């Protein structure tokens, strides 16, 4: 009697492997080149295991994007904890995180962030997150000037990913940061 190879079942670990490998492939080759086959192979699982966790490539990408937003949220919360001034705290944290993301050497999964511009599902995930944060921090960050700073941060992020000069952002950062103060 032969003993078949037996892998310990750990569904959360497999799901995490699929998400991380999809993110890595998107970063290396672009989102358009991520496939169920490639992600499954990179994660060391069968396509059947992939479909056990995700019904399609899109549901995997949605999960990757949701995880990226959760990381973004953690980063913003960390900056907010270190900021003693309530007025504009969320906006300053958002601005600082954008600065960190744009200066990141690995591009911080930019292929997926850029895809949110054209993908309706990713747009919906992003818009829901942003609306919830703005509502949560409305008392301290509801001012129009703070909204303008967040919009400027988004514009700078986009400009850098489309070939803008990082020095432009560095030069604008102190001005934008000052604009968040009461």
Secondary structure, DSSP 8 states (H G I E B T S, - for coil): ----------HHHHHHHHHHHHHHHHHHH-GGG--HHHHHHHHT--HHHHHHH-SSHHHHHHHHHHHHHHHHHHHHHHHHHT----TTHHHHHHHHHHHHHHH-TTGGGHHHHHHTTT-HHHHHHHHHHHHHHHHHTHHHH-SHHHHHHHHHHHHHHHHHHTT--HHHHHHHHHHHHHTT--
